[in-house]
């Protein structure tokens, strides 16, 4: 049992350490990204690295205080989903550098530890007791609305590119595949089981909220740094959406914490 505990936490701390290493390296020397095939700009990568550095540091700190704290365990699971999303994008969208193997390690370890830790948390807290402050309907409707809004933004591009123009999407747009095949279906399923108050629905809802709280600022900062360096935003409408999503997710996460009796 002790060996399992230390191996799990040891690998989690390793993930945090690797994230700190790759993000600090990218911030201090953006030249490492010169060989990338993805068309993402250096300013966007700088914004991404800064946000990931902060989240990596928070993950390291939260791991120190995780034991027997349900809410922190949920936060850490959500952060792992952030690492999985970001570094799978780095891997599959060929954001190359001499740190590329570390991107693969972060992605792979985060996925493995997420599965392991999620299984452990579900076994321990399968049915989480909630009170009247828990915003069950609001969380579910927010997830569904968020998916609908993003589908309205993403589907037209994919239809025009792949069906109308019969072209392949560019590497920069690999996130569409992640969203449409994994993230959006998962959010809809979690929204439904949360409405039905199924076992583990509270855990999964908390994880998605944390993912939104971490991912949306990363996407927003990408464009902010692009504006600082280039004088214009890439997509101001998405920046507004990301800001609203972030603020709403943070508020729901606060209500989530108040609404659980643990």
Steps between C-alpha positions, in 0.01 A plus 500: 500500500779741591688415184190576293449830683857620449520384138178682413600820670856468380383490138262791565785712635706395199227632270498832685880521481508424128233762431703757691812406302343516152303817566790688657723393212243620248456834677873567530585382147218505248753402235444138601174513301658610171476152349124463560274404212197649674420857392437618858694821560781549750288748695222245538748240622636751751151555640443125510827436683434771759158362587630140501787607728252644750278192483802268533612688812149485648485127425826449690365696799160329498668158499662590833158556659291243313479218756143447628380824338231418245482844339876518443495151354236615251707809416806285434299267277380803306854630464607162362231530231648842415846345457355219289321743270786748460782252455304265276454808282874564518571140400241449227525850357882482478607789718852370475807584706783313667254452788257304283559172682410675825169609347427133430598403855276771652208397278541127564563524875213746548262261325617201704490683833158650419355153441666360812403791727148530361439133570631549854287809567185337359551197724540724805234762417262327260192672642587852615251658736389846383294777656265767364794718390614245243406646157415171332271632227711809436816293454333262257331772294827695491687198362233445234491871406881515483506203262229652280685834479827331410329276242359810332855635474677179399261302280467761217877512454529123481206470261639769272854361507445125479164467324451809282865563407612138538821600681684372804500705819835656591704382798411815691139382508563161659310621806177465300554123500561495876190711563256321273610143565576512874436822690151597380347149520646460850353833611154407371510157667617652830230768479234231461621276782540806722136594439405141585715508816676181400791366708827685426314781320621758754861389456484514121321836501770648723772372268339666197459828689869499590593423141299800381651723769851402390463459124302812413755744652774317306314556173425860598862579589610358165308776325593769753870443437433487127342846533792631706753385240305553178249774576185302422296212639459173315138453605351761731162323504660185642691711755168633628357147515811371681479782755131435570558124522790551742312734733187284497702181558684658794171605656353152451813342646456714810135395528609141434731515802227650717252239383694187598482366855856373524 
